[in-house]
Amino acid sequence: MTQIFSSQSSSQIRSIEDLRGPAGRLEALLNTGREDAPYAALVCHPHPMGGGTMHNKVVYHAMKAFSSFGLPALRFNFRGVGLSEGKHDEGLGEQEDVKAALDWLENNFHRPILFAGFSFGSNVGMRACCGDARVKGLVGLGLPVHAEGRDYQYGFLPKCTVPKLFVSGDHDPYGSREAVEAVFARATEPKRLVWIAGADHFFQGTAESPGAKLAQMQEEIRVWLRSEFGLS
């Protein structure tokens, strides 16, 4: 049975019970949108081994950016996280989880999809979405390059021809300016890279620039959605 929760906006938050990937059921939440919404959105969370879930603040704020335009927005927990079945698969099986979420959105909304991911979720999600004709735009938040002994590769980006937005904090230890700009340089147009001043990997403030920068990150997504997709 689908549970429905109230929301401060006109949309509702639904607990999704029928999203299944190769490893089993995936725990998911849907922020419903307008019936005439031109797109649906998918948002993926950071690394499970670092405590990443669909309730992460960056993921939540990204979802709200899509939801502010009336788009239905789906979040889910990767395999082995929360109530999702299976176990962590170092980003390989997680790509299949993303594809299962894309299938669910297609089957339930029958409209093009926009993707956003944070950290691990950006790398895994863009890998799964790149080249998928259903996905019309990609957002990478806090793009990781070297994190906790893991190296993230982006050799697939030159094949991604849809609009791409990258937003990172200029004090992100997992994606230095030099490293992220090298990744960005390899990506095909159309593309946009935004640095949030005084923000760390989680878009929190630094000692020199205290205070969360999540609202700035969220607004950059909204600006991009307006300019690239004509949303209002």
JOCOR-V930718 format. One record per residue. N is the residue number from 0. RES is the residue in one letter. D_FIRST is the distance of its C-alpha to the first C-alpha in Angstrom with 2 decimals. Layout:
N&RES&D_FIRST / N&RES&D_FIRST
This chain:
0&M&0.00 / 1&T&3.81 / 2&Q&6.41 / 3&I&9.69 / 4&F&13.02 / 5&S&16.43 / 6&S&19.10 / 7&Q&22.88 / 8&S&23.12 / 9&S&21.99 / 10&S&19.05 / 11&Q&15.68 / 12&I&13.93 / 13&R&10.38 / 14&S&8.73 / 15&I&8.47 / 16&E&6.81 / 17&D&9.21 / 18&L&12.49 / 19&R&14.83 / 20&G&18.54 / 21&P&21.38 / 22&A&20.82 / 23&G&17.14 / 24&R&13.85 / 25&L&14.66 / 26&E&13.07 / 27&A&13.07 / 28&L&13.14 / 29&L&14.04 / 30&N&16.55 / 31&T&16.49 / 32&G&19.98 / 33&R&22.20 / 34&E&21.71 / 35&D&25.20 / 36&A&24.87 / 37&P&27.27 / 38&Y&25.52 / 39&A&22.30 / 40&A&22.69 / 41&L&21.82 / 42&V&22.94 / 43&C&23.63 / 44&H&24.54 / 45&P&27.80 / 46&H&28.89 / 47&P&26.69 / 48&M&29.94 / 49&G&30.83 / 50&G&27.63 / 51&G&26.01 / 52&T&22.31 / 53&M&20.30 / 54&H&21.20 / 55&N&24.88 / 56&K&26.91 / 57&V&28.34 / 58&V&25.01 / 59&Y&23.72 / 60&H&26.94 / 61&A&26.87 / 62&M&23.41 / 63&K&24.78 / 64&A&27.76 / 65&F&25.72 / 66&S&23.52 / 67&S&26.80 / 68&F&27.58 / 69&G&24.34 / 70&L&23.05 / 71&P&19.36 / 72&A&19.46 / 73&L&17.34 / 74&R&17.93 / 75&F&16.95 / 76&N&18.44 / 77&F&20.88 / 78&R&20.84 / 79&G&21.65 / 80&V&20.74 / 81&G&18.32 / 82&L&15.32 / 83&S&16.34 / 84&E&17.86 / 85&G&21.52 / 86&K&24.54 / 87&H&26.56 / 88&D&28.69 / 89&E&31.27 / 90&G&29.90 / 91&L&30.10 / 92&G&26.70 / 93&E&25.28 / 94&Q&26.71 / 95&E&24.59 / 96&D&21.49 / 97&V&22.70 / 98&K&23.24 / 99&A&19.72 / 100&A&18.56 / 101&L&21.20 / 102&D&20.02 / 103&W&16.46 / 104&L&18.14 / 105&E&20.55 / 106&N&18.15 / 107&N&16.07 / 108&F&19.09 / 109&H&22.22 / 110&R&24.48 / 111&P&26.60 / 112&I&25.31 / 113&L&26.96 / 114&F&26.68 / 115&A&27.50 / 116&G&27.75 / 117&F&29.37 / 118&S&31.88 / 119&F&30.63 / 120&G&27.73 / 121&S&30.36 / 122&N&32.34 / 123&V&29.57 / 124&G&27.76 / 125&M&31.01 / 126&R&32.01 / 127&A&28.92 / 128&C&29.12 / 129&C&32.90 / 130&G&33.94 / 131&D&30.51 / 132&A&31.34 / 133&R&27.92 / 134&V&28.66 / 135&K&31.23 / 136&G&31.75 / 137&L&31.59 / 138&V&31.78 / 139&G&32.97 / 140&L&32.92 / 141&G&35.10 / 142&L&36.07 / 143&P&37.00 / 144&V&40.19 / 145&H&41.30 / 146&A&38.90 / 147&E&39.13 / 148&G&41.22 / 149&R&39.08 / 150&D&40.54 / 151&Y&38.34 / 152&Q&39.71 / 153&Y&39.38 / 154&G&41.45 / 155&F&38.76 / 156&L&39.17 / 157&P&42.21 / 158&K&40.09 / 159&C&37.52 / 160&T&38.97 / 161&V&36.25 / 162&P&36.77 / 163&K&36.27 / 164&L&36.20 / 165&F&37.03 / 166&V&36.98 / 167&S&38.40 / 168&G&40.10 / 169&D&43.84 / 170&H&43.72 / 171&D&41.00 / 172&P&42.32 / 173&Y&40.06 / 174&G&41.17 / 175&S&44.73 / 176&R&46.12 / 177&E&48.31 / 178&A&45.59 / 179&V&43.01 / 180&E&45.71 / 181&A&46.75 / 182&V&43.22 / 183&F&43.12 / 184&A&46.52 / 185&R&45.26 / 186&A&42.36 / 187&T&43.11 / 188&E&43.25 / 189&P&41.57 / 190&K&40.81 / 191&R&41.02 / 192&L&41.43 / 193&V&41.18 / 194&W&42.38 / 195&I&41.21 / 196&A&44.29 / 197&G&44.06 / 198&A&40.55 / 199&D&39.57 / 200&H&36.91 / 201&F&34.09 / 202&F&35.76 / 203&Q&37.08 / 204&G&40.69 / 205&T&43.75 / 206&A&46.55 / 207&E&48.59 / 208&S&45.78 / 209&P&43.42 / 210&G&40.18 / 211&A&36.92 / 212&K&37.19 / 213&L&33.50 / 214&A&34.17 / 215&Q&36.91 / 216&M&34.75 / 217&Q&32.09 / 218&E&34.84 / 219&E&36.24 / 220&I&32.97 / 221&R&33.08 / 222&V&36.75 / 223&W&36.10 / 224&L&33.27 / 225&R&35.66 / 226&S&38.63 / 227&E&37.12 / 228&F&34.49 / 229&G&35.80 / 230&L&32.73 / 231&S&33.38
